[in-house]
Amino acid sequence: MNKELMEALNILEKEKEISKETLFEAIENSLMLACKNHFGKADNVKVEINRETGDFKVYAEKEVVETAEEIEDDMLQITLEDAKKIAKKSKVGDVVHVEIKSKEFGRIATQNAKNVILQKIREEERSVVFNQFHAKEKDIITGVVQRYLGRNISINLGKADAILNESEQVKGEHFRPTDRIKVYILEVKSTSKGPRILVSRTHPDFVKRLFESEVTEIKDGTVEIKSIAREPGSRTKMAVYSNNPNVDPVGACVGLNGARVNAIVDELGGEKIDIINWDENPGNLIQNALSPAQIVAVFADPDEKTAKVVVPDYQLSLAIGKEGQNARLAAKLTGYKIDIKSETQAKDAYGFRYEDYEYDEDGYAEYDEEYAEEYAEEADYEDSSVDEA
């Protein structure tokens, strides 16, 4: 019987990932409960289980008294005559261990003990699954689409199911049962019915994790993703920085012939991804963020987190983007409220002239912090303003 017990514990430990020590403790507690149900009390009952063989012993600690007339509680006391049958050298006042045979337990006590063990196994199983997925919170995982629950989707992750709520689904994406998809684990909650796992495909960090898994330089820390802004299903902007001057961060993310970024675009169902260089200089960062539009000048106020941008007349619509998307994503990416004007609008507002500035090889005006303050005071306009939020 003990051999069978150990085999059962080994199987549970392997398949359910529940430690044998936890199971031994559950058995001990169940035997204690059985004693309490059978005898009405178990304060003086002890259970010992050999962790190597599975042999167990249940006994009650009883005080030795002289005669049967002195016994007030036969669960707590034993006569000297009976005590000597257990330990020959027993004397009045000693405590002897009286073995309790588990076969003596009634059917109800045995059933309750069994239920205690099963309940502990279920609790531990839920705990193991919770800990496993809680460790993967804020990471991506591959699951299999099971079924639609109204507008939400149930996804099987192996040992647990996750819920992809409608608000976390990308508009236009449609899945069928058995489809394998990647999701971002938003939150793992512990409930009485097991872990409740909420996942997403719209979170900006979903794209970030995809790049971390695809780009070796990001995984090893050579390239950092400094900031990311996303409009799910449409476009993502991402600013990257290299800790190694010999590594081009944008090139590393794009990959040879675009292999790396294209793999991620495919996973996102064709969502466009703009990858730009991170720059500590807010003016340069905003110029990069508004690409592919050409920028004449950027005047940023780091304290107020606002920036005024001047672009050529023919580049205004490109800088703002369709329905303001390019400027909106640039604002989210940089954390600045961006105000865009064309050269003509800027000239009418405060006499801005393109020829007054020196330009680098890419056509960008040099960022002049001193002039930026003067510009910010004179150029007080609100048209084409885009907030980071």
C-alpha positions as CSV (number, residue, x, y, z in Angstrom):
1,M,0.0,0.0,0.0
2,N,2.8,2.4,0.9
3,K,4.6,1.6,-2.4
4,E,1.4,2.5,-4.2
5,L,1.1,5.7,-2.2
6,M,4.7,6.8,-3.1
7,E,4.0,6.0,-6.8
8,A,0.9,8.1,-6.7
9,L,2.8,11.0,-5.1
10,N,5.5,10.8,-7.6
11,I,3.0,11.0,-10.5
12,L,1.3,14.0,-8.9
13,E,4.6,15.7,-8.4
14,K,5.6,15.1,-12.0
15,E,2.3,15.8,-13.8
16,K,0.8,18.5,-11.5
17,E,4.2,20.0,-10.3
18,I,3.0,19.7,-6.7
19,S,5.8,18.9,-4.3
20,K,5.6,15.7,-2.3
21,E,6.2,17.6,0.9
22,T,3.0,19.5,0.3
23,L,1.1,16.2,-0.4
24,F,2.6,14.7,2.8
25,E,1.4,17.6,4.8
26,A,-2.1,17.2,3.2
27,I,-2.2,13.5,4.2
28,E,-1.1,14.4,7.8
29,N,-3.9,17.0,8.0
30,S,-6.5,14.6,6.6
31,L,-5.5,12.0,9.2
32,M,-5.8,14.5,12.0
33,L,-9.2,15.5,10.7
34,A,-10.3,11.9,10.6
35,C,-9.3,11.4,14.3
36,K,-11.2,14.5,15.2
37,N,-14.3,13.3,13.4
38,H,-14.0,9.8,14.9
39,F,-13.0,10.7,18.5
40,G,-14.5,14.1,18.8
41,K,-11.1,15.7,19.5
42,A,-7.5,15.5,18.3
43,D,-5.5,17.9,20.4
44,N,-3.2,15.1,21.7
45,V,-3.0,13.2,18.4
46,K,0.2,13.1,16.4
47,V,0.9,11.9,12.8
48,E,4.3,10.9,11.6
49,I,5.0,10.0,7.9
50,N,8.3,8.6,6.7
51,R,9.1,10.7,3.6
52,E,11.2,7.9,2.1
53,T,8.9,4.9,2.4
54,G,5.5,6.5,2.9
55,D,4.9,4.5,6.1
56,F,2.8,6.5,8.6
57,K,1.9,6.2,12.2
58,V,-1.0,7.9,14.1
59,Y,-0.9,7.9,17.9
60,A,-2.4,9.7,20.8
61,E,-0.4,11.0,23.7
62,K,-2.0,9.8,26.9
63,E,-1.2,10.4,30.6
64,V,-0.8,7.3,32.8
65,V,-3.1,7.1,35.8
66,E,-3.3,4.4,38.6
67,T,-6.7,2.9,38.0
68,A,-9.7,3.0,35.7
69,E,-11.7,5.0,38.3
70,E,-9.3,7.9,37.9
71,I,-9.8,8.2,34.1
72,E,-11.8,11.4,33.3
73,D,-11.2,11.3,29.6
74,D,-10.2,8.0,27.9
75,M,-8.9,9.9,24.9
76,L,-6.4,11.7,27.2
77,Q,-5.7,9.2,29.9
78,I,-4.8,5.5,30.2
79,T,-4.5,3.1,33.2
80,L,-1.1,2.0,34.4
81,E,-2.0,-1.6,33.6
82,D,-2.7,-0.8,29.9
83,A,0.2,1.5,29.7
84,K,2.6,-1.3,30.7
85,K,1.4,-3.3,27.7
86,I,2.8,-0.6,25.5
87,A,5.9,0.3,27.5
88,K,6.8,-2.0,30.4
89,K,8.6,0.7,32.4
90,S,5.6,3.0,32.4
91,K,4.7,4.6,35.7
92,V,1.9,7.0,36.9
93,G,2.3,10.5,35.5
94,D,4.2,9.3,32.4
95,V,2.9,10.1,28.9
96,V,2.7,7.1,26.5
97,H,2.1,7.0,22.8
98,V,-1.0,4.9,22.0
99,E,-1.2,3.9,18.4
100,I,-4.4,4.6,16.5
101,K,-5.3,2.3,13.7
102,S,-6.7,4.2,10.7
103,K,-8.9,1.2,10.0
104,E,-10.9,2.1,13.0
105,F,-12.1,5.3,11.4
106,G,-15.7,5.3,10.2
107,R,-16.8,5.7,6.6
108,I,-17.7,9.4,7.1
109,A,-14.4,10.2,8.8
110,T,-12.5,8.5,6.0
111,Q,-14.5,10.3,3.3
112,N,-13.8,13.6,4.9
113,A,-10.1,12.8,5.1
114,K,-10.1,12.0,1.4
115,N,-11.9,15.2,0.6
116,V,-9.2,17.2,2.5
117,I,-6.5,15.6,0.4
118,L,-8.3,16.2,-2.9
119,Q,-9.0,19.8,-1.9
120,K,-5.4,20.4,-1.1
121,I,-4.4,18.9,-4.5
122,R,-6.8,21.2,-6.3
123,E,-5.6,24.3,-4.4
124,E,-1.9,23.5,-5.1
125,E,-2.7,22.8,-8.7
126,R,-4.3,26.2,-9.1
127,S,-1.4,27.8,-7.2
128,V,1.2,26.2,-9.4
129,V,-0.7,27.4,-12.6
130,F,-1.1,30.9,-11.1
131,N,2.6,31.2,-10.2
132,Q,3.6,29.9,-13.7
133,F,1.6,32.5,-15.5
134,H,2.1,35.3,-13.0
135,A,5.8,35.0,-13.8
136,K,5.0,35.6,-17.4
137,E,2.9,38.8,-16.7
138,K,3.9,41.6,-19.1
139,D,5.3,39.1,-21.6
140,I,4.1,37.5,-24.8
141,I,2.9,33.9,-25.1
142,T,1.4,31.7,-27.9
143,G,-2.0,30.3,-27.4
144,V,-4.7,28.5,-29.4
145,V,-8.1,30.2,-30.1
146,Q,-10.9,28.0,-28.6
147,R,-14.1,29.9,-29.0
148,Y,-15.9,33.2,-29.0
149,L,-17.6,34.2,-25.7
150,G,-19.9,36.9,-27.0
151,R,-17.4,39.5,-28.4
152,N,-14.5,38.1,-26.3
153,I,-12.3,35.3,-27.2
154,S,-11.2,32.3,-25.1
155,I,-7.6,31.3,-25.7
156,N,-6.0,28.1,-24.5
157,L,-2.5,28.6,-23.1
158,G,-1.8,25.0,-22.2
159,K,-2.6,24.6,-18.5
160,A,-5.0,27.5,-18.4
161,D,-7.4,29.6,-20.5
162,A,-7.0,33.3,-21.1
163,I,-9.6,35.9,-22.1
164,L,-9.0,38.3,-25.0
165,N,-11.5,41.0,-24.3
166,E,-13.1,43.0,-27.2
167,S,-11.3,46.1,-26.0
168,E,-7.9,44.3,-26.3
169,Q,-8.6,43.1,-29.8
170,V,-7.3,44.9,-32.9
171,K,-10.1,46.0,-35.1
172,G,-10.2,44.1,-38.4
173,E,-8.5,41.0,-37.0
174,H,-10.6,37.8,-37.1
175,F,-9.6,34.5,-35.7
176,R,-11.0,31.0,-36.1
177,P,-11.0,28.1,-33.5
178,T,-7.6,26.3,-33.6
179,D,-5.7,29.4,-34.9
180,R,-2.4,29.9,-33.1
181,I,-1.9,33.5,-32.1
182,K,0.5,35.5,-29.9
183,V,-0.9,37.6,-27.1
184,Y,0.5,39.9,-24.4
185,I,-0.3,38.9,-20.8
186,L,-1.9,42.0,-19.2
187,E,-2.8,40.6,-15.8
188,V,-3.1,37.4,-13.9
189,K,-5.6,37.3,-11.0
190,S,-6.0,34.5,-8.5
191,T,-9.7,33.3,-8.1
192,S,-11.4,30.5,-6.3
193,K,-11.8,28.8,-9.7
194,G,-8.2,29.2,-10.7
195,P,-6.2,31.9,-12.3
196,R,-8.0,34.5,-14.5
197,I,-5.7,35.6,-17.2
198,L,-6.3,38.7,-19.3
199,V,-4.4,39.2,-22.5
200,S,-4.1,41.8,-25.2
201,R,-3.0,42.4,-28.8
202,T,-3.4,46.1,-28.7
203,H,-1.0,47.1,-25.9
204,P,2.1,49.0,-27.1
205,D,4.3,46.6,-25.2
206,F,3.0,43.8,-27.3
207,V,5.0,45.2,-30.2
208,K,8.0,45.9,-27.9
209,R,8.0,42.2,-26.8
210,L,7.8,41.0,-30.3
211,F,10.9,43.0,-31.2
212,E,12.7,41.7,-28.1
213,S,12.0,38.1,-29.3
214,E,13.0,38.8,-32.9
215,V,16.0,41.1,-32.6
216,T,19.1,39.7,-30.9
217,E,20.6,43.1,-30.2
218,I,17.6,44.1,-28.2
219,K,17.5,40.8,-26.3
220,D,21.2,41.2,-25.2
221,G,20.8,44.9,-24.3
222,T,23.0,46.3,-27.1
223,V,19.9,48.1,-28.5
224,E,17.3,49.7,-26.3
225,I,13.7,50.5,-27.1
226,K,13.4,54.0,-25.5
227,S,9.8,54.8,-26.4
228,I,6.9,53.3,-28.3
229,A,3.6,54.7,-29.5
230,R,0.9,52.7,-31.2
231,E,-2.5,52.9,-32.9
232,P,-3.3,49.2,-33.1
233,G,-4.0,47.8,-36.5
234,S,-2.8,51.0,-38.2
235,R,0.7,52.2,-37.3
236,T,3.4,52.1,-34.6
237,K,6.3,54.5,-34.0
238,M,9.3,53.2,-32.0
239,A,12.4,55.1,-30.9
240,V,15.6,53.0,-30.5
241,Y,19.0,53.7,-29.1
242,S,22.3,51.7,-29.4
243,N,24.7,51.4,-26.5
244,N,27.4,50.3,-29.0
245,P,28.5,53.1,-31.5
246,N,29.3,50.4,-34.1
247,V,25.7,49.1,-34.1
248,D,23.0,50.9,-36.0
249,P,19.9,50.5,-33.9
250,V,17.4,51.1,-36.7
251,G,19.2,48.7,-39.0
252,A,19.3,46.1,-36.3
253,C,15.6,46.3,-35.9
254,V,14.8,46.3,-39.6
255,G,17.1,43.4,-40.4
256,L,18.6,42.2,-43.6
257,N,16.2,43.2,-46.4
258,G,13.7,44.0,-43.8
259,A,13.4,40.4,-42.6
260,R,13.1,41.2,-38.9
261,V,10.6,44.0,-39.1
262,N,8.6,42.2,-41.8
263,A,8.2,39.2,-39.5
264,I,6.6,41.4,-36.9
265,V,4.5,43.3,-39.4
266,D,3.1,39.9,-40.5
267,E,2.3,39.0,-36.9
268,L,0.5,42.3,-36.6
269,G,-1.6,41.7,-39.7
270,G,0.2,44.4,-41.8
271,E,0.4,47.1,-39.2
272,K,2.9,49.7,-40.4
273,I,6.0,50.3,-38.1
274,D,8.2,53.4,-38.2
275,I,11.5,52.9,-36.4
276,I,13.5,56.1,-35.6
277,N,16.7,57.0,-33.7
278,W,16.3,58.1,-30.2
279,D,18.0,61.5,-29.3
280,E,18.4,63.1,-26.0
281,N,18.0,66.5,-27.7
282,P,14.2,67.0,-27.8
283,G,14.4,69.0,-31.0
284,N,16.2,66.3,-32.8
285,L,13.9,63.6,-31.3
286,I,10.8,65.4,-32.5
287,Q,12.3,65.9,-36.0
288,N,13.0,62.1,-36.1
289,A,9.5,61.3,-34.8
290,L,7.8,63.3,-37.5
291,S,9.5,61.5,-40.3
292,P,9.1,61.0,-43.1
293,A,8.1,64.7,-43.2
294,Q,10.9,67.2,-43.8
295,I,11.3,69.7,-40.9
296,V,12.5,73.3,-41.2
297,A,12.8,74.0,-37.5
298,V,11.8,72.7,-34.1
299,F,11.6,74.8,-31.0
300,A,11.0,72.7,-27.9
301,D,10.4,73.7,-24.3
302,P,11.6,70.8,-22.0
303,D,10.0,72.3,-19.0
304,E,6.5,72.7,-20.4
305,K,6.9,69.7,-22.6
306,T,5.7,71.6,-25.6
307,A,7.2,72.0,-29.1
308,K,6.6,74.3,-32.0
309,V,7.5,72.8,-35.4
310,V,7.8,74.6,-38.8
311,V,7.6,72.5,-42.0
312,P,7.7,73.5,-45.7
313,D,4.3,74.3,-47.1
314,Y,4.1,71.2,-49.2
315,Q,5.1,69.0,-46.3
316,L,2.4,70.2,-43.8
317,S,-0.2,67.4,-44.6
318,L,2.6,64.8,-44.5
319,A,3.8,66.0,-41.1
320,I,0.3,66.0,-39.7
321,G,-0.6,62.7,-41.4
322,K,-3.9,61.2,-42.3
323,E,-6.4,62.3,-39.8
324,G,-3.5,63.7,-37.7
325,Q,-2.0,60.3,-37.1
326,N,1.7,61.1,-37.8
327,A,1.7,64.1,-35.5
328,R,-0.4,62.3,-32.8
329,L,2.0,59.3,-32.7
330,A,5.0,61.6,-32.6
331,A,3.5,63.4,-29.6
332,K,2.9,60.1,-27.8
333,L,6.4,58.9,-28.6
334,T,8.2,62.0,-27.5
335,G,5.9,63.1,-24.6
336,Y,5.6,66.6,-26.1
337,K,2.6,68.5,-27.1
338,I,3.5,69.3,-30.7
339,D,2.2,72.4,-32.6
340,I,2.9,72.2,-36.4
341,K,2.8,75.2,-38.8
342,S,3.8,75.6,-42.4
343,E,6.4,78.2,-43.4
344,T,3.7,80.5,-44.7
345,Q,1.7,80.2,-41.5
346,A,4.8,80.8,-39.4
347,K,5.9,83.8,-41.5
348,D,2.4,85.4,-41.2
349,A,2.4,84.8,-37.5
350,Y,5.8,86.2,-36.6
351,G,7.9,86.8,-39.7
352,F,9.7,83.4,-39.8
353,R,12.0,83.1,-42.8
354,Y,13.5,79.8,-44.0
355,E,16.7,81.5,-45.3
356,D,17.5,82.8,-41.8
357,Y,18.7,79.4,-40.7
358,E,21.6,77.1,-41.4
359,Y,20.6,73.5,-42.3
360,D,22.4,70.2,-42.0
361,E,22.8,67.7,-44.9
362,D,19.3,66.3,-44.2
363,G,17.7,69.7,-44.4
364,Y,17.0,70.1,-40.7
365,A,17.5,73.5,-39.1
366,E,20.0,73.4,-36.2
367,Y,18.3,73.3,-32.8
368,D,19.1,76.6,-31.1
369,E,18.1,76.6,-27.5
370,E,18.6,80.3,-27.0
371,Y,16.5,81.1,-30.1
372,A,13.9,78.5,-29.0
373,E,13.1,80.6,-25.9
374,E,12.7,83.7,-28.0
375,Y,10.6,81.8,-30.6
376,A,8.4,80.3,-27.9
377,E,7.5,83.8,-26.6
378,E,6.8,85.3,-30.0
379,A,5.1,82.3,-31.7
380,D,2.0,82.0,-29.6
381,Y,-0.4,80.1,-31.9
382,E,-2.6,77.1,-31.4
383,D,-3.4,75.8,-34.9
384,S,-2.4,72.1,-35.7
385,S,-1.6,71.4,-32.0
386,V,-1.3,67.8,-31.1
387,D,-1.2,66.7,-27.4
388,E,0.7,63.6,-26.4
389,A,-2.4,62.1,-24.9
